[in-house]
Amino acid sequence: MSDPRNELLQQIKHKRALGTKGVAIVATFAVPESEQQSSTSHSMRMKLLALGGSDTSTAIAFNNWQSAIVTDERSARRILQEMRKIDDFLTAQHLGKLTFQSFHIPNESHQIFAALGSDPFETQSDLATSEQVDTSRVKDVDHLINIEQMLRVADMSNLIRERPVYDFSGPDQPRIVQSELVVDMSELGRLARVNLKKKPWLFSEVTRILDYRVLAHLFRDRLQQHEPVSVNLHLQTVLSDKFQGILALNNEPQSPKLSAEFDFAEMQAFPEAAASAVRSIHDAGWSVIVDGVPAKYLCGSTEGLPDIYGQYKFDWRNSFPLDKPSFDAAEVTSNDWRLSKLGSDRCVILHCHSPTVIENALALGFTLLEGFEISSYLKKLASLGVRAKQGVKSKRRSTAK
């Protein structure tokens, strides 16, 4: 592995030999230990190196946290502006800080190496060359920074929707018993002019930013209402000092029951972080909801489901074809069906977006159904003068005729 200082020295000598002026920018990331291995930190470093990827600029990584960019005076102004944006983003999100200094070549060349500090081989770089820079990821970093700036001033009430959970267990008409605060990502993508659904990394990073924006909306506007409410949160959000600060500022007894929803796949990928986040949420007096559990976990053993005090939300897609009129619920429930073991009051079925899905979910024994379209379904049944479950049977009899 070549010494990056030799490469930097060659760049300086080249400009001096040609008699041209230049600028060397030394940039250093200060990142909390908890974020050093994160995808965000890696992507920001990649973005930094990409700033030097042109005919007039060269980026040299000295280690994972320090790099130098040699460029001309005109390009330096643009690069410094981009660096300020990166630092502003990191600071706002409590992800660290980017510091940078610029030096004129050749007059200040001797100061460049002093600014770089100690032996560059103390830490090996995993972004040593520009060939390792993913250009699509760099563009996504630009989108992320722009979206974060937009969300600082956005009216979240225009983006947040309340997705209802209906209880079908009682003798009366089904009613809303809790709501999940969700952000309309399609609308956010339209405002930002980027298709978030086609960019997994960007989608995830935006939702991490949204965690705090939705929490701010919850504590400012939503707590005046009384029914239980839940918010989706990343594990690292709950484990952050910023989240604990939010709880400390909002420690007054509140009327609604609050729940944090953790993604099932994330809990499986990071079990230790999940256990810590669950404890933190319980200590705050909230309950935990495990979101996106494949419905196949209800067939046979439920081993692998996190042990929580709260609810599980099951995703029927890729588990059962609930959207097919020919779906046989009796066949599924006859095969060691574990819904009653977990408790129907603890199990919610997601994505109830059509009458067929709703009716098949009820046939499986679910009594808690989540979906925006359920209200339309109930209004249609009400216009026919029938209750929900009776309506299912009446519809099937009339169809049979």
Secondary structure as a PSIPRED ss2 file (coil, helix, strand):
# PSIPRED VFORMAT (PSIPRED V4.0)

   1 M C   1.000  0.000  0.000
   2 S C   1.000  0.000  0.000
   3 D C   1.000  0.000  0.000
   4 P H   0.000  1.000  0.000
   5 R H   0.000  1.000  0.000
   6 N H   0.000  1.000  0.000
   7 E H   0.000  1.000  0.000
   8 L H   0.000  1.000  0.000
   9 L H   0.000  1.000  0.000
  10 Q H   0.000  1.000  0.000
  11 Q H   0.000  1.000  0.000
  12 I H   0.000  1.000  0.000
  13 K H   0.000  1.000  0.000
  14 H H   0.000  1.000  0.000
  15 K H   0.000  1.000  0.000
  16 R H   0.000  1.000  0.000
  17 A H   0.000  1.000  0.000
  18 L H   0.000  1.000  0.000
  19 G C   1.000  0.000  0.000
  20 T C   1.000  0.000  0.000
  21 K C   1.000  0.000  0.000
  22 G E   0.000  0.000  1.000
  23 V E   0.000  0.000  1.000
  24 A E   0.000  0.000  1.000
  25 I E   0.000  0.000  1.000
  26 V E   0.000  0.000  1.000
  27 A E   0.000  0.000  1.000
  28 T E   0.000  0.000  1.000
  29 F E   0.000  0.000  1.000
  30 A E   0.000  0.000  1.000
  31 V C   1.000  0.000  0.000
  32 P C   1.000  0.000  0.000
  33 E H   0.000  1.000  0.000
  34 S H   0.000  1.000  0.000
  35 E H   0.000  1.000  0.000
  36 Q C   1.000  0.000  0.000
  37 Q C   1.000  0.000  0.000
  38 S C   1.000  0.000  0.000
  39 S H   0.000  1.000  0.000
  40 T H   0.000  1.000  0.000
  41 S H   0.000  1.000  0.000
  42 H H   0.000  1.000  0.000
  43 S H   0.000  1.000  0.000
  44 M H   0.000  1.000  0.000
  45 R H   0.000  1.000  0.000
  46 M H   0.000  1.000  0.000
  47 K H   0.000  1.000  0.000
  48 L H   0.000  1.000  0.000
  49 L H   0.000  1.000  0.000
  50 A H   0.000  1.000  0.000
  51 L C   1.000  0.000  0.000
  52 G C   1.000  0.000  0.000
  53 G C   1.000  0.000  0.000
  54 S E   0.000  0.000  1.000
  55 D C   1.000  0.000  0.000
  56 T C   1.000  0.000  0.000
  57 S E   0.000  0.000  1.000
  58 T E   0.000  0.000  1.000
  59 A E   0.000  0.000  1.000
  60 I E   0.000  0.000  1.000
  61 A E   0.000  0.000  1.000
  62 F E   0.000  0.000  1.000
  63 N E   0.000  0.000  1.000
  64 N C   1.000  0.000  0.000
  65 W C   1.000  0.000  0.000
  66 Q E   0.000  0.000  1.000
  67 S E   0.000  0.000  1.000
  68 A E   0.000  0.000  1.000
  69 I E   0.000  0.000  1.000
  70 V E   0.000  0.000  1.000
  71 T E   0.000  0.000  1.000
  72 D C   1.000  0.000  0.000
  73 E H   0.000  1.000  0.000
  74 R H   0.000  1.000  0.000
  75 S H   0.000  1.000  0.000
  76 A H   0.000  1.000  0.000
  77 R H   0.000  1.000  0.000
  78 R H   0.000  1.000  0.000
  79 I H   0.000  1.000  0.000
  80 L H   0.000  1.000  0.000
  81 Q H   0.000  1.000  0.000
  82 E H   0.000  1.000  0.000
  83 M H   0.000  1.000  0.000
  84 R H   0.000  1.000  0.000
  85 K H   0.000  1.000  0.000
  86 I H   0.000  1.000  0.000
  87 D H   0.000  1.000  0.000
  88 D H   0.000  1.000  0.000
  89 F H   0.000  1.000  0.000
  90 L H   0.000  1.000  0.000
  91 T H   0.000  1.000  0.000
  92 A H   0.000  1.000  0.000
  93 Q C   1.000  0.000  0.000
  94 H C   1.000  0.000  0.000
  95 L C   1.000  0.000  0.000
  96 G C   1.000  0.000  0.000
  97 K E   0.000  0.000  1.000
  98 L E   0.000  0.000  1.000
  99 T E   0.000  0.000  1.000
 100 F E   0.000  0.000  1.000
 101 Q E   0.000  0.000  1.000
 102 S E   0.000  0.000  1.000
 103 F E   0.000  0.000  1.000
 104 H E   0.000  0.000  1.000
 105 I E   0.000  0.000  1.000
 106 P C   1.000  0.000  0.000
 107 N C   1.000  0.000  0.000
 108 E C   1.000  0.000  0.000
 109 S H   0.000  1.000  0.000
 110 H H   0.000  1.000  0.000
 111 Q H   0.000  1.000  0.000
 112 I H   0.000  1.000  0.000
 113 F H   0.000  1.000  0.000
 114 A H   0.000  1.000  0.000
 115 A H   0.000  1.000  0.000
 116 L H   0.000  1.000  0.000
 117 G C   1.000  0.000  0.000
 118 S C   1.000  0.000  0.000
 119 D C   1.000  0.000  0.000
 120 P H   0.000  1.000  0.000
 121 F H   0.000  1.000  0.000
 122 E H   0.000  1.000  0.000
 123 T C   1.000  0.000  0.000
 124 Q C   1.000  0.000  0.000
 125 S C   1.000  0.000  0.000
 126 D C   1.000  0.000  0.000
 127 L C   1.000  0.000  0.000
 128 A C   1.000  0.000  0.000
 129 T C   1.000  0.000  0.000
 130 S H   0.000  1.000  0.000
 131 E H   0.000  1.000  0.000
 132 Q H   0.000  1.000  0.000
 133 V C   1.000  0.000  0.000
 134 D C   1.000  0.000  0.000
 135 T H   0.000  1.000  0.000
 136 S H   0.000  1.000  0.000
 137 R H   0.000  1.000  0.000
 138 V H   0.000  1.000  0.000
 139 K H   0.000  1.000  0.000
 140 D H   0.000  1.000  0.000
 141 V H   0.000  1.000  0.000
 142 D H   0.000  1.000  0.000
 143 H H   0.000  1.000  0.000
 144 L H   0.000  1.000  0.000
 145 I H   0.000  1.000  0.000
 146 N H   0.000  1.000  0.000
 147 I H   0.000  1.000  0.000
 148 E H   0.000  1.000  0.000
 149 Q H   0.000  1.000  0.000
 150 M H   0.000  1.000  0.000
 151 L H   0.000  1.000  0.000
 152 R H   0.000  1.000  0.000
 153 V H   0.000  1.000  0.000
 154 A C   1.000  0.000  0.000
 155 D C   1.000  0.000  0.000
 156 M H   0.000  1.000  0.000
 157 S H   0.000  1.000  0.000
 158 N H   0.000  1.000  0.000
 159 L C   1.000  0.000  0.000
 160 I E   0.000  0.000  1.000
 161 R E   0.000  0.000  1.000
 162 E E   0.000  0.000  1.000
 163 R E   0.000  0.000  1.000
 164 P E   0.000  0.000  1.000
 165 V E   0.000  0.000  1.000
 166 Y E   0.000  0.000  1.000
 167 D E   0.000  0.000  1.000
 168 F C   1.000  0.000  0.000
 169 S C   1.000  0.000  0.000
 170 G C   1.000  0.000  0.000
 171 P C   1.000  0.000  0.000
 172 D C   1.000  0.000  0.000
 173 Q C   1.000  0.000  0.000
 174 P C   1.000  0.000  0.000
 175 R E   0.000  0.000  1.000
 176 I E   0.000  0.000  1.000
 177 V E   0.000  0.000  1.000
 178 Q E   0.000  0.000  1.000
 179 S E   0.000  0.000  1.000
 180 E E   0.000  0.000  1.000
 181 L E   0.000  0.000  1.000
 182 V E   0.000  0.000  1.000
 183 V E   0.000  0.000  1.000
 184 D C   1.000  0.000  0.000
 185 M H   0.000  1.000  0.000
 186 S H   0.000  1.000  0.000
 187 E H   0.000  1.000  0.000
 188 L H   0.000  1.000  0.000
 189 G H   0.000  1.000  0.000
 190 R H   0.000  1.000  0.000
 191 L H   0.000  1.000  0.000
 192 A H   0.000  1.000  0.000
 193 R C   1.000  0.000  0.000
 194 V C   1.000  0.000  0.000
 195 N C   1.000  0.000  0.000
 196 L H   0.000  1.000  0.000
 197 K H   0.000  1.000  0.000
 198 K H   0.000  1.000  0.000
 199 K C   1.000  0.000  0.000
 200 P H   0.000  1.000  0.000
 201 W H   0.000  1.000  0.000
 202 L H   0.000  1.000  0.000
 203 F H   0.000  1.000  0.000
 204 S H   0.000  1.000  0.000
 205 E H   0.000  1.000  0.000
 206 V H   0.000  1.000  0.000
 207 T H   0.000  1.000  0.000
 208 R H   0.000  1.000  0.000
 209 I H   0.000  1.000  0.000
 210 L H   0.000  1.000  0.000
 211 D H   0.000  1.000  0.000
 212 Y H   0.000  1.000  0.000
 213 R H   0.000  1.000  0.000
 214 V H   0.000  1.000  0.000
 215 L H   0.000  1.000  0.000
 216 A H   0.000  1.000  0.000
 217 H H   0.000  1.000  0.000
 218 L H   0.000  1.000  0.000
 219 F H   0.000  1.000  0.000
 220 R H   0.000  1.000  0.000
 221 D C   1.000  0.000  0.000
 222 R H   0.000  1.000  0.000
 223 L H   0.000  1.000  0.000
 224 Q H   0.000  1.000  0.000
 225 Q C   1.000  0.000  0.000
 226 H C   1.000  0.000  0.000
 227 E C   1.000  0.000  0.000
 228 P C   1.000  0.000  0.000
 229 V E   0.000  0.000  1.000
 230 S E   0.000  0.000  1.000
 231 V E   0.000  0.000  1.000
 232 N E   0.000  0.000  1.000
 233 L C   1.000  0.000  0.000
 234 H C   1.000  0.000  0.000
 235 L H   0.000  1.000  0.000
 236 Q H   0.000  1.000  0.000
 237 T H   0.000  1.000  0.000
 238 V H   0.000  1.000  0.000
 239 L H   0.000  1.000  0.000
 240 S C   1.000  0.000  0.000
 241 D H   0.000  1.000  0.000
 242 K H   0.000  1.000  0.000
 243 F H   0.000  1.000  0.000
 244 Q H   0.000  1.000  0.000
 245 G H   0.000  1.000  0.000
 246 I H   0.000  1.000  0.000
 247 L H   0.000  1.000  0.000
 248 A H   0.000  1.000  0.000
 249 L H   0.000  1.000  0.000
 250 N C   1.000  0.000  0.000
 251 N C   1.000  0.000  0.000
 252 E C   1.000  0.000  0.000
 253 P C   1.000  0.000  0.000
 254 Q C   1.000  0.000  0.000
 255 S C   1.000  0.000  0.000
 256 P C   1.000  0.000  0.000
 257 K C   1.000  0.000  0.000
 258 L E   0.000  0.000  1.000
 259 S E   0.000  0.000  1.000
 260 A E   0.000  0.000  1.000
 261 E E   0.000  0.000  1.000
 262 F E   0.000  0.000  1.000
 263 D E   0.000  0.000  1.000
 264 F H   0.000  1.000  0.000
 265 A H   0.000  1.000  0.000
 266 E H   0.000  1.000  0.000
 267 M H   0.000  1.000  0.000
 268 Q H   0.000  1.000  0.000
 269 A H   0.000  1.000  0.000
 270 F C   1.000  0.000  0.000
 271 P H   0.000  1.000  0.000
 272 E H   0.000  1.000  0.000
 273 A H   0.000  1.000  0.000
 274 A H   0.000  1.000  0.000
 275 A H   0.000  1.000  0.000
 276 S H   0.000  1.000  0.000
 277 A H   0.000  1.000  0.000
 278 V H   0.000  1.000  0.000
 279 R H   0.000  1.000  0.000
 280 S H   0.000  1.000  0.000
 281 I H   0.000  1.000  0.000
 282 H H   0.000  1.000  0.000
 283 D H   0.000  1.000  0.000
 284 A C   1.000  0.000  0.000
 285 G C   1.000  0.000  0.000
 286 W C   1.000  0.000  0.000
 287 S E   0.000  0.000  1.000
 288 V E   0.000  0.000  1.000
 289 I E   0.000  0.000  1.000
 290 V E   0.000  0.000  1.000
 291 D E   0.000  0.000  1.000
 292 G E   0.000  0.000  1.000
 293 V E   0.000  0.000  1.000
 294 P E   0.000  0.000  1.000
 295 A H   0.000  1.000  0.000
 296 K H   0.000  1.000  0.000
 297 Y H   0.000  1.000  0.000
 298 L H   0.000  1.000  0.000
 299 C E   0.000  0.000  1.000
 300 G C   1.000  0.000  0.000
 301 S C   1.000  0.000  0.000
 302 T C   1.000  0.000  0.000
 303 E C   1.000  0.000  0.000
 304 G C   1.000  0.000  0.000
 305 L C   1.000  0.000  0.000
 306 P C   1.000  0.000  0.000
 307 D C   1.000  0.000  0.000
 308 I C   1.000  0.000  0.000
 309 Y C   1.000  0.000  0.000
 310 G E   0.000  0.000  1.000
 311 Q E   0.000  0.000  1.000
 312 Y E   0.000  0.000  1.000
 313 K E   0.000  0.000  1.000
 314 F E   0.000  0.000  1.000
 315 D E   0.000  0.000  1.000
 316 W C   1.000  0.000  0.000
 317 R C   1.000  0.000  0.000
 318 N C   1.000  0.000  0.000
 319 S C   1.000  0.000  0.000
 320 F C   1.000  0.000  0.000
 321 P C   1.000  0.000  0.000
 322 L C   1.000  0.000  0.000
 323 D C   1.000  0.000  0.000
 324 K C   1.000  0.000  0.000
 325 P C   1.000  0.000  0.000
 326 S C   1.000  0.000  0.000
 327 F C   1.000  0.000  0.000
 328 D C   1.000  0.000  0.000
 329 A H   0.000  1.000  0.000
 330 A H   0.000  1.000  0.000
 331 E H   0.000  1.000  0.000
 332 V H   0.000  1.000  0.000
 333 T H   0.000  1.000  0.000
 334 S C   1.000  0.000  0.000
 335 N C   1.000  0.000  0.000
 336 D C   1.000  0.000  0.000
 337 W E   0.000  0.000  1.000
 338 R C   1.000  0.000  0.000
 339 L H   0.000  1.000  0.000
 340 S H   0.000  1.000  0.000
 341 K H   0.000  1.000  0.000
 342 L H   0.000  1.000  0.000
 343 G C   1.000  0.000  0.000
 344 S H   0.000  1.000  0.000
 345 D H   0.000  1.000  0.000
 346 R H   0.000  1.000  0.000
 347 C E   0.000  0.000  1.000
 348 V E   0.000  0.000  1.000
 349 I E   0.000  0.000  1.000
 350 L C   1.000  0.000  0.000
 351 H C   1.000  0.000  0.000
 352 C C   1.000  0.000  0.000
 353 H C   1.000  0.000  0.000
 354 S C   1.000  0.000  0.000
 355 P H   0.000  1.000  0.000
 356 T H   0.000  1.000  0.000
 357 V H   0.000  1.000  0.000
 358 I H   0.000  1.000  0.000
 359 E H   0.000  1.000  0.000
 360 N H   0.000  1.000  0.000
 361 A H   0.000  1.000  0.000
 362 L H   0.000  1.000  0.000
 363 A H   0.000  1.000  0.000
 364 L C   1.000  0.000  0.000
 365 G C   1.000  0.000  0.000
 366 F C   1.000  0.000  0.000
 367 T C   1.000  0.000  0.000
 368 L E   0.000  0.000  1.000
 369 L E   0.000  0.000  1.000
 370 E E   0.000  0.000  1.000
 371 G C   1.000  0.000  0.000
 372 F C   1.000  0.000  0.000
 373 E C   1.000  0.000  0.000
 374 I H   0.000  1.000  0.000
 375 S H   0.000  1.000  0.000
 376 S H   0.000  1.000  0.000
 377 Y H   0.000  1.000  0.000
 378 L H   0.000  1.000  0.000
 379 K H   0.000  1.000  0.000
 380 K H   0.000  1.000  0.000
 381 L H   0.000  1.000  0.000
 382 A H   0.000  1.000  0.000
 383 S H   0.000  1.000  0.000
 384 L C   1.000  0.000  0.000
 385 G C   1.000  0.000  0.000
 386 V C   1.000  0.000  0.000
 387 R C   1.000  0.000  0.000
 388 A H   0.000  1.000  0.000
 389 K H   0.000  1.000  0.000
 390 Q H   0.000  1.000  0.000
 391 G H   0.000  1.000  0.000
 392 V H   0.000  1.000  0.000
 393 K H   0.000  1.000  0.000
 394 S H   0.000  1.000  0.000
 395 K H   0.000  1.000  0.000
 396 R H   0.000  1.000  0.000
 397 R H   0.000  1.000  0.000
 398 S H   0.000  1.000  0.000
 399 T H   0.000  1.000  0.000
 400 A H   0.000  1.000  0.000
 401 K C   1.000  0.000  0.000
